[in-house]
Amino acid sequence: MKVYEIFSSVQGEGVDVGLVASFVRFAGCPLKCRYCDTQEARTGGIEFSQEDIINKLKSFGVPYIVLTGGEPLSHDGISDFLLKLSSETWVRKIFVETSGFFYKSDIFIKKVFVNISPKPPSMAGDFSLQSFKNFIVNFPDRIQVKFLILSAEDLVWILRIVRECEDYFSKKGIIFQPIDVPEKSYSESVKSVIDLVMREKTLLSRFNVRVIPQIHKLVGIK
């Protein structure tokens, strides 16, 4: 499997922000998103055997594992790898970070949970939501959605999804994650998103709404 890096740090985003974990950043992604925050992982990488990846993770001594990218679900061997990793007794929980573009039902084994960040208009233009909806319909208790957001156009797009999948978001809440863009500081982007969200009084009154920045961007860690 082609991997860009393997390391330990804290989870910088989503509902598990601050969790100490080990990370596998897979190389390669067929999507061409604007404002990709891991441009370096879209190409390159080094081939690792599944056993070598697992042994490296075990050496860190951290039972929580995050698979990120790139796009982990674009790799053909990911389901087999997740089965092997889940079988390790020292592993407590595995989180797969994905755009939700690639739907794979056979990844939901044992200790695996999925964090989905669908790509809004500001990042991807025409992003297909069919796979994303399959995750919500078939595995609602094993996934968490965080919406990347930059603009008012993104918010309109997100609200349409929320209306279409209202049962899910009524139970799980709505998480907004501000997008980091090169033309301004990340703290400015976070403040802009908070302003956007605070105008949506109907949304705030009906759902548990959270704006969770990427803390690793704010404090300058991996």
BARO-338065 format. One record per residue: residue in one letter; x, y, z of N, C-alpha, C in turn. Coordinates in steps of 0.2 Angstrom, whole numbers, plus 5000, padded with zeros to 4 digits. Example, Ala and Ser with C-alpha at 12.3 -4.5 7.8 and 13.67 -1.06 7.14 Angstrom:
BEGIN
a506649725039506249785039506649845039s506449895035506849955036506450005039
***
This chain:
BEGIN
m500449945000500050005000500450065000k500250114996500750174996500550225001v501050245005500950285011501450345011y501150405013501550465013501950465020e501550455025501950455032501550425037i501850405042501550365048501850405054f501450425059501650465064501150465070s501350495076500850505081500850575083s500150595085500050665086499350665090v499050725090498350725092497850735086q497250705087496750725082496650795082g496650825076496650895075495950925073e495450875072494850905069494250855071g493650875070493050835071492850825079v492450775080492150765087492750735092d493250705089493750675093494350725094v494250785092494850835093495150825099g495850825099496250815105496450745107l496150695104496250625105496950615103v497350585108498050565106497950495101a498350495096498250445091498850435087s498850375083499350365078499050375071f499350395066499050415060499450385054v499050355049499350335043499050375038r499550415035499350455029499450425022f498950395019499050365013499150415007a499550395003499750444997499250424991g499050484988498650474982497950494983c497650534979496950554979496650564972p496150534969495950554963495550614962l495350644968494950714968495450764967k495250824964495650874963495350934967c495350934973495050984977495451054978r495151104977495451174978495551174986y496051204988496251214995496351144999c496651104995496751034998497351055003d497251025009497751045015498250995015t498250945011498850895011499050885004q499150935000499450934993499950884992e500450884997501050844997500850764997a500250744999500150674999499750654993r499550694988499250684982499650634978t500250644978500750604974501250584978g501650544975502250514979502050454983g502450454989502350404994502750344993i502750304998503250244998502750184999e502950124995502550064996502750035002f502250015006502349975013501849915012s502149865015501649805016501249815022q500649785022500149795027500449775034e500849725034501249705040501649755043d502049785038502549845040502149905043i501649915040501249975043500949955050i500749895051500449875057501049875063n501549855061502149845065502349915067k502349965063502550035064502050065069l501450055068500950085072501050055079k501149985080501149955086501749985090s502350005087502950025090502750095094f502250135092502050195095501750185102g501350125102501050105109500450145110v500050175104499450215105498850165102p498350155106497850115103497350145099y497350205098496850235093497250255087i496950235081497250245074496850285070v497150325066496750365061497050355054l496650335050496850325043496650385039t497150425036496950485032497350485026g497350545022497650545016497850615014g497850625007497550575002496850555003e496650505001496050475001496050395003p496050375009496150305011495650255007l495050275006494550235002494650224995s495150254992495350244985495850194984h496050164990496550104989496150044989d496349994984496049934983496049884989g496649894993496749844998496549865005i496149925005495949955012495549915016s495049875013494649835017495049775021d495449745017495849695020496349715025f496649775024497049805029496649825036l496049845035495649865041495449805045l495349745041495249685045495849665049k496449665046497049645049497149685055l497049755054497249805059496749795065s496049785064495549775069495749715073s496049665070496149595073496749605078e497149655078497649665083497349685090t497549645095497249655102497449725105w497949755103498149815106497749875103v497449865097497049925094496349925097r496249985099495550005103495050025098k495250075093494750105089495150135083i494850125077495050145071494650195067f494850255066494450305062494750315055v494350315050494450325043494250395041e494650435039494550505037494450495029t493850515027493650515020493250575017s493250585011492850635008492150605007g492050535008491350505007491250494999f491750504995491650494988491550424986f491950384990492050314988491650274993y491150234992490750204996490950124996k491150105002491350035003491050005010s490549965009490249935015490649885019d491149855015491549805019492049825023i492149895024492649925029492349925036f491649915037491349925044491449855048i492049845050492149785053492449805060k492249765065492549765072492549835075k493149865074493349925078493349995073v493049985067493150035062492550085062f492750155063492250205062492450255056v492050295054492150335048491950405049n492450455048492350525048492350555041i491750575039491650595032491650675032s492050705027492050775025491850785018p491250785017491050805010491350865007k491450865001491850924998491250974995p491251034998490751084996490951124989p490551164986490651194980491351234980s491551264985492151304985492751264984m492651194986493251154985493251114979a492651084977492651034972492151044967g491751094967491251104962490751054962d490751014957490150964957490350894960f490250894967490450834971489850784971s489850724969489350674969489150654977l488550654979488350644985488050574986q488050534981487650474982488050424986s488750414986489050374991489050404998f489050464999488950495005488350475008k487750485004487150465007487050385008n487450345005487450275006487750265013f488250295015488550295022488050305027i487650365026487150385031486650335032v486350315026485750265026485950205029n486550175028486750105029487150095036f487450155038487950145044487850205048p487250235050487250295053487550295060d487650245063487950235070488750235070r488950225064489750215063490050265060i489650325058489950375054489850445058q490350495057490250555059490350605053v489950655052490050705047490250765049k490750795046490950865047490950905040f490650955040490550995034491151045033l491551035028492051085026491651145024i491851205026491451265024491951325023l491751365018492151435017491651485015s491151475012490751535009490051525010a489651575009488851575009488651515005e488951514999488751464994488851394997d489351385000489451315004488851305009l488751355013488151345018487551325015v487351355009486751345006486751265004w487351245001487451174999487351125005i487651145010487651105016486851095019l486551155019485851155022485451115018r485551105011485151065007485250995009i485850975010486050905012485650885019v485750935024485450925030484650915030r484350955025483650945024483450875021e483850855017483750785014483950725018c484350735023484550685028484350715035e483850735036483650775042483650725048d483450665047483350615053484050605056y484550595051485250585054485550645058f485450705055485750765058485350785064s484750765065484350785071484650745077k484850685075485150645080485950655082k486250665076487050675077487250745077g486850795076487050865076487450885069i487650945069487950975063488650995065i489150975062489851005063490051045057f490251105058490551145053491351145054q491751135049492451145049492751195044p492951255047493151305042493751285038i493751305032494251285027494851335027d495451305027496051355027496251375020v496251435019496451465012497051505012p497451505007498051545007498051615008e497451645006497451725005497251755012k497151715017497051745024497251695029s497351715035497551675041496951625043y497151575046496551525047496151555052s496351585057495951615062495451665059e495551695054495051745050494551695047s494751645044494251595041493751565046v494051555052493651525057493151575059k493351645060492851695062492351705057s492551705050492051715045491551655045v491751595046491251545046490751545052i491051565058490651575064490051635063d490251685059489851735057489251715053l489451675048488951645043488451595047v488751555051488251505055487851545060m488051595063487651625068487051665065r487051675058486551705055485951665054e486051595054485551545053485151525059k484751575061484351565068483951495068t483651485062483251425062483651365062l484251365059484651305060484851295067l485051345070485351345077484851325082s484151345081483651325085483451255085r483551215079483351155078483851095078f484451115078485051065078485551085083n485951035085486551045089487051055084v487251125084487751145079488451165083r488951145080489651155082490051175076v490451225078491051245073491651225077i491951175073492651145076493151165071p493651215073494151225069494651165069q495151165064495651115064496251145069i496251115075496751145080497451135078h497651085074498351085072498551135067k498051165064498151225060498251285064l497851295070497951345074498551345078v498851285080499351285085500051265081g499951245075500551235071500851165072i500451115073500751045074500551005068k500750945067500650895062499950865064
***
